[in-house]
Amino acid sequence: MRRVVAVGMTVLSIGCGDAFTSKVAVVAQVGPYELGVERLAEVMATTQGLPLQRPVAEGIAQMWVDYTILADRLVAGDSLFDSGYVAAGMWAEIQQEIADRYHSQLVAHRVALDSAQVDSVYAGATYRFIQRILFATPPETSAFARQAALSRAQSTYTMLTKGTLTWPQAVAANQDTTDEAGGAEGTLGVIVHGEQAPPLENAAFALAPGAISPVIETAEGYHILRRPALAEIREAFRTGIEDRLESDFNKSFLDELPARWDVTVRRGIGPAVRALGQDALRAKESGQVLGTYRGGSFRVSDLARWLQAMPVAMRQQLAAASDSQVTMLVSSLMRNEVLLREARDSGAAISPEFQAEMADQLRRQVALVAGLLGFPLDTLAALRGLPAAARQTLVQTRVLSYLDAIARAQKRLQTVPPFLADTLRAEADWKLVPAGVDQALDRARHLREALDSMPVPKPPPAAAPPDTAGNRAH
């Protein structure tokens, strides 16, 4: 829903008018504040290209609700930056930090290698640290150019073995463009069996420390490999091995989580999940169970919360997802849920420093929205002495003024942080009125038909050009 609003609001045109005009019906209410049917109908009817659809209408109304609740709370003097609001508003970032801390605890004693272990792994048969010089021969390379590349490779190998050329000097001619090449070092880094083309792999694992391979031909071109002595690359080798051990551990740990927690995704959940893209607001209240795990269940409302932490492009693909893709998504997010439960059970928590960082980040996000609404945080104290009715008038008019400025491209759209908005709505007296939405849509259709049927005014005739031919009075 927020995605639909974000697209539509760039072209809306909303007038402020009398903030407290009595309405027969309303689309949304927040305490004493109202968004009227006629106002929403006019907005939708006069906005070129805006679909007259229920999700769009509800999205605009929901945006108004979020802004109104936030502005009302700020003007009333409520603090939104204590630990509870920080935990709610920065939910996604805090969950990631807890998971990262738990991960650090798990891998701390599993992948770190001491000096003796580095020596043992280097001497073993599982890993190799390999440097490479590549004389590339892409598919379009002519026979003549291919032969020239082979000649250069053979000449380089000869000079290396005779000592007339050092490895660093030879690397200057390296044409290895892989990410693992390491720039001037020309290194493949730590490799294991099954990753390289067979000729390369066979040569790499046959090299003694400090040895250089003869020229090797593959589809990429001609290669010269070197296995540096451990003393040359001890730190790089240790880091490479630890990275691989950590990657292997992560995969096995995550693969084992579903079985350890008895994670089960229910069948037939595709329609409910795909509907999130069309009715995300109601999805946040849905208790439909999508899957279960030991000690808990994963509901549509849980999925809606996780989706808010995902990139917009990913959320946009949800409506067209296949059943298998839906199952994969839900399974992945359920794995996140049980991972976080396990992390908390282990005692993983955020540090005071991270808490302070999140509080500052939330404050900056709220300050940005508040400033655009016309309520800079450093001016709020002066407003708190006003009578309640005057404060309400300010909130109503400035929220609508901001929406109007967005529509006219005078201000940029900045939504209330979604997780904070969820919390504020849970604490507020607000509602969307389905009958009001229906009336607004019906009224908008009539208004748009009337606008479309109006004749387009013709431009006035161009004025005659001034007489510059010299017809002057004598």
N, C-alpha and C positions, 0 to 999 in steps of 0.2 A: 504494500500500500504506500509506503513512504517513497518507493521508487516511482510509482505513478505520479505522486504529488510532485516530486522533485522535477519531473519532466514538465508537468502541466503548469506549475507555478511560475515558470519563467515568462509566461505570456498572459498571466491573469491580470485583470483590471478590477480592483475592488475599491469602491468609494467608502469613505468613513461615515459621513452622514451623522444623524443624531444617534449617539451611542445607546441611548436608553428608550428608543421609540418602542412603543408597545407592539407586539407581534401576535398574530392569531396563532401561528405555529412556529416552532423553532426546529432547527436541525441539530443543534448542540447546546448544552448548558454546562457552565462551570459555576456553581454557587449562584451568585446574583447576575452573572454574565450570560448573555444569549447571543447565538448566531442565528439570525432569522432565515426563514425559508426564502423570502423575497430577495434577500441579499445574496444568498448562495445561488439562486436561480439566475440573477443578473450577472453574477460572476461567470457562471458556466456558459450562459447564452452569448455573452459578448466576447468571450475569449476565442479567437480564431484558432480552429484546429483542435480545440479541446474536446475529447470524446464525452458525450453525455451518457456516462455510465456510472453505475452505483459505486464501484471502487474509487473512481475519481472524486465523486461527491464526498464520500466518507473520508477519503484521504485529505481533502481540503479542510473538512470539519475537524479531523483529528489533529492537523497541524495547528489550527486555531486553538483547540483545547490545550495542546502542549504549551504553546506560547502563553496562553492566558494563565494557566496554573503557575508556570514559572514566574511570570511577571508579578502575579498576585502574591506569591510567597516572598519574593524579594522585596517588594514594596512594603509588605507587612513586617519586615525585619527578621524573617526566619533565616537561620543559618543552614546552608545546604552543603557545608564542607566539613562536618564532623565525621567521625570514623564510620558511622553507619551509612551515611550518604556516599562517602568515598567508596566503601565496599560495594555498594549497589551501583553507583555511577561508573566505576572503573572495573566492573565485573570481569570483562574479557581479559584485560591486562593482568589483573590479580590472579585469575585462574592460570594464565600462562606462567606467571612467576612461580606459583606454587608447584606446577608441574616441572618447571626447570630445576627448582631446588630439590625436588624429590629425585629427579634424574641424576643430579650431581651427587646426591647421597648414594644412589645405587651404583654408579660407575666409579666412584672414588677409589674403591679397593679392588675393582675388577679389571681395570684396563691400565693402570699406572705400572710402568716397568722400572725396576731398579737396574743398576748397571750390569749386574750379572745376568739378568734376564735378557737385556739387550744383546749381550754377547752371545747367549745361547740361541736366541731367535735368528740372529744374523748368520750363525753357523749352521742353522737347520735347513731343511729342504722345502719349507712351506712358503717363505717370503724371499723376494729379491728386490734390492734397490738398484735400479738400472738407469744409466744415462744413455742418451741416444743422439746420434747425428743422422738426419734424414736428407737424402737427395731425392726430392719428390718427382714422381712421374705420373701426373694425372692422366685419366683415360684419353684425353685429347692429345697427349704428347706424341709427337712424330717419332718414327723409328730412329732418325738421326739424333734427335734431342734425347731420346732414351739411352742411346749408346753413349752420348756425351756425359749424361748423368752417371752412368756406370763407370766410365773412365775416371771421372772426378772422384767417385767413391773409392775406387781401387787405388788411385794415386794417394788419396788422403790416408787410407789404411796403411799403405806402404810407408809413408812418412811418419805415421804414428808409431809403427813397430820399429822403425830405425831410429827414432828419437829426434828426427829433424823437425818435427812438428809436435807441439804440446796439445793436450786435449782442449784447454781453453782456446787456443788458437784455432783449432779445427772447428770448435763450436760456432765460431763466427760465421761459418758457411751453412749453419743449420737451417733447414727449411721445415722443421717440425712446427705445425700450427695448432697442435692439440692443447687443450687447457692445462694438461698435465706437464707440458713441455718445460715450464719453469723458466721461460725466457732464455737468457744467456747460458744458463746451466745445462740446457738441453736434456732435462731429466724426465723419465717416465714416472719416477718416484717408486713407491713400494707396489709391486705387482704380485699376483698369485696365479696359480695354474688356472687356465681356462679363460683368461681375459684377453690375451693377445693372439695374433695369427700364429699358427703352429710353428712356422720357421723362426719367428721371433722368440716365442716361448721356449722352444728347444734350445736355442742359442743362449738365452738369458740364464736359464737354470743350469747350463753347463759351464758358465764362466766361474773361474776362481777369483778370489778377491784381487782387485787391481788389474784384471785381465781385460783385453779388448777383443771383440769378436771379428772374424773376417766379414766381408760385405755380405749382407743378407738381402735377398729380393722378395718383396711382397707386392700386392696390388698397389700399395701406396708409393712404392719406389724402392730405393736402395738404402739400407740401414747399416750403421756401425754402432755396436753396443759396447758399453763399458760398465763393469761392476766395480765401483770405487771401494777402496779399503774402508773398513768401518771407522777408522780414526778420522777420515775425511768428512764423513756424513753422519756421525753418531747421533747428533741431535735431530737432524732431519729424518733419519731412519727411525729413531724412537718415536717421534711425533707421528710419522706415517703408520707405524704399527699400532700405536694407541688409537689413532683415528679409525683404523680398520676394526680393531677389537671393539671399540665403542659402537660402530655401525652394526657389527654382527650381534652385539648384545642387544641393541635397540630393537633390531628386527625380531630376534627370538623372544624378547620380553613382551613386545607388543603383540606378537602372534599368539603368545600364551595367555594374554589377559582375558580374552573372551571365554576360554575354557575354564580358567581359574575362577571367573565370576559367573559362570553359567549364563552367559549372554545369549539371548534368543530373540531374534527379530520375528515378529508375527507376519503371517501371510496376508495378502490382500490389502496392504497399507498404501499402495500406490495412489489411489484417488484422494485419500485424506492428505497425503503429503503434497501432491501436486496442487491441491486446492489452496495451500498456503500462499502461493503466488497471487491468488485472486482475493483472498479474504484473510490477510495476515492479522488484522485486528482481532477478529473473533478467534483465530487460532491460538492467540495468547491465553485465552480462557478455556481452551478445549482440554478435557481430561481424557480424551481417547488414548488408549495405550497402544504404542507402536512396538514395544518390545519389553522384555523383562530381564532382570539380572538378580543375582543373589542379594536379597534384602531390599529390592527396589524395582521401579518400573520407569520406562522412558515414554513420555506422553507427547502429544502434538505440541503442547505448550512448552515443553523442554526443547523440542526441535526449533520452535519459533524463536526462542531465546538464543540458541546457538547460531541461527541464521543471521541474527542481527550483528554478529561478530564477523561475518563473512563478507568478502568483497561483493559489491552490487552485481557485478557481472555474473558471479556464481549463483546468486539468488535469482537472477533473471532466467537462468536456464532450468529452474526447478519445474516450471509448469510443463515443460516438454520432456522431462526425464522419463526414461523407461522404468518398468518395474524393477529390473535388475539394478539400475543406477540408484533408484530410491532405496532399495535394500542395502546397497553398498554405503550410501550416505548415512542412513540411520545406524548401520552397524559401526561405522567409523565414529560417529558422535557418541554412541553408547560406550564405545571403548574409551573415549575421552572422559565420560562420566565416571566409569569405574576406576580409571586411572587417578582421577582427582580424589575419589573416595579413598583409594589406597594411599594416596599421598597424605591426606589429612590424618588417616589412621596412623601413619608413620610419624606424625608430628611435624611434617613440613609446613612452614608458614612464612609469610612475608616478614621482612625485617622492618624495624622502625624507619630506617632510611627510605626504603621503598614505599612505605605507607606515606611518608611526607612527600615523596616525589609524586605519588598518585593524587594526593590532596592538592598539590600545586597544579597538576595537570587538569584536574577537574575544575578548579577555580578559573584557570585560563579559558577552558571551554565554555563555562557558564558566562564568564565576563564577556566573551565574544558575542554570544547570543544576546545577552542583556544590553550590551552597547548598541547592537543593531536595532533592538526593540525601543531604544530611547531611554534606557535605564542603566547608564554606566554605574558600576558598583560603587565608585567613590562619591556618587551623588545621592545615593539612596537614603542616607541619614536625614537629609533635609526634607525628604518626602514623608517621613514617618510622623511628623507633627501635624500633617493635614488630616482633616476629618475623613472618616472611612468612605463616605460617599465621593469625596473629591479624589481619593486614591483610586477608587473603582473606576471613576470616569477616565482618569489618566491611563489605567491599564487597558480599558476597553478601546479607547481611541488610538493609543499608541500601537497596540497589537494590530489593529486594522490598518493603521498607517504603514506599518512595516510590511504587511502583506501587499498593500498597494504599491509600495516602493519596489518590492520584488517583481511585481507584475510589470512595472514600468522600467525594469532593469536599472533602477536607481540605486538599489542595494542588492547585494548578493544573498542567495538563500543559504541560511545556516540553521540547521535543525537543532533542537534540544538534544543533547547526548542521549541516545536511545535507551540505555539502561537506566539512566537517571529519570528519563521521562516515564518509564514503566513504574518506577518507585513513586514518583509524584502523583501519577494517576491513581495508584493504589491507595494513596492517602487523601485524595480529594473527593469532593462531592461533584461528580460530573456524569454526563451521559450523552450518547448520541440517540436521537429520536428517529426510529425507522420510518414512521409515518411522515416525519418532516423531510427526510431524505427523499421519499417517494414524491411528496408534493413539490420539492425543489426541482427534481428531475423533470416532472411533468410540466411545471411552469417554465423551466429552462427550454424545453422543446418548443413550447408555444412562442416564447420570446424569440428564439432563434429562427423559427419559421417566419415570424413577422419581419425580423431583420433581413433575412435572405430575400424576402419578397419585395423589399423596398428598392426602388430604382436607384441605380448608381448615378449620382449627379455628374453631369458633364462638366469638364473643365471650362472656364471662361475663355472666349476667343483671345488669341494672342493680340496684344496691342500692336498697332502699326509702327514700324521702325521710324525713328526721327528722320526728318528730311535733312540730309547732309550734302545735297547736290548743289548747294550754293544759292537756293531760292530765298534770298534775304531782301528785306525792304530797303529801298534806296532812299 
